[in-house]
Amino acid sequence: MESGDQFIKEVTGSYLVYPGHPLVLATVIMKAFDSLDKAAENVDGVFAAQMDRRVPGSADSIRLALCCLKLGETGRKPAEMINAAENIWKRDMGLGNQEQIKQGSAQAELIEAKFIELASRWLSPKKILAPSY
């Protein structure tokens, strides 16, 4: 995958709604990286996914997407991860632009099927607690 933004457009019909819904970015991360360990590799205090040009969005939103993916590594079902991502999006956007919040949520809904498809292959629940991201 060359461009996460192009991937998002192909799946949802539009480019990323900035700063990036965690579910949308989690889907891009699964497309761009072989594993959560590789995406969350810490290089000088920055996660690999945050430095990778294939993953659009703000650094904070990418970190939140990694947190959502970690839920899957600890055994949560995709539906729980999707709900967590939506709750994070609404909480972190707070009293921001309500139209932007709606657009981001709508984009996340459009990418849900791709998220579930990728998560079923990409995530493998671990019996021990993973490090905190």
N, C-alpha and C positions, 0 to 999 in steps of 0.2 A: 504494500500500500504506500503510495507516494504522498498523498495528502489526506489528512483526516477530514478537512473541511469539504473536500470533494466527495469523500465517502459519505459524510453526513448528508450532503445535497442529494446524492444518488438514492439514499434510503428514505429521506424525509421530504425531499423536494425543495429544501432551502438550506442556506449556509447556517453555521452555528449561531444561535441566539446567545450573544455574549452576556455574561462571562462564561457561560456554559453550564447547562443542567448536568448534575452529576451522572445521571443515567446515560445521557448522550456521550459524555466524555468517557465513562466506563466502557461503553460499547466500542469507542474508538481505540481505547487502550487495549482491549482484548483483540482487536483487529491488528494493532501495530506490534504487540509484544507476544512472546511465546508463553509467558507466565507472569503471575503477580510478582514473584520474586524479582524477575528482570525489570518489570515496570517500576517497582518500588526500590530498586537498588539505590542506595544513598551515595551520592558523589559530592563531597564537600558540602553536606547539609542540604542538598537538593536531590529530589527523586529523579530517576532517569526519565520518567514520563513527562516531568515538567520541563526537561531540557530538550526533549525530542520534538523536532519541527513538525512531525506528523500529527501531533496532538495539539489541536488548537485550544484556546480558552485561557483563562487566568490561572496563575500558579495555584491560587487557593482553591479554585474549582477543580483543578486536576487532583489536588491532594484529597479533596472530598470524594472524588470519584474513586480514588484508591481505597478510601475508607469503606465505601459501598462494596467494592470488590472483595475487601477483606471479610466482610460478612459472609460471602459465599465460601471463602476458604475455611471459615469456622462452622460451616454446616447449615447456614441459612438458605432457605429456598429462594429462587428468583423473585417470586411475588413479594417476599419480605424485603429483598434488596431494592425492588422497584418502589415500594412504599417508603423505605428509608430515604431513597434518593429524592423523592418528591417532597418529603418532609424537610429534608436538608435544604432543598432549593427554596422552598417557601420561607423557611426560617432565615436563611442567609440573605435572601433578597429583601426581607423585612418590609419596610414601608416604601421600597423603591418603586420604580415605574411599574404600575399594575399591568399595563399592556405588555411590557417585556416579560413579566412573570407569567402571564397567560400564554404568550408565544413560546416561552421556554418549556412550559408544561405540555403544550400541544406538540412541540417537537419531540419531547420525551415519549409521549404516547405513540407517535409514529415510528419510533425506533425500538419500542418494546419487543416486538417479535424477533428482531435481529439480535437484541441483547440476550433474550432467552436462548436463541439458537447458539450463539457463541458461548454463553455461560455453560451450556450443557456439555460442551467439549473442553472448555478452557479451565474451568474451576474444578478442583478436586478437594473436597473437605479434608482438613487435617485434624487428627485426633488431639494434637497438642495446641496450645494457644500460640498463635502467630505473634510476631512482634507488633507493637502498636505503630500505626502509620498516621 
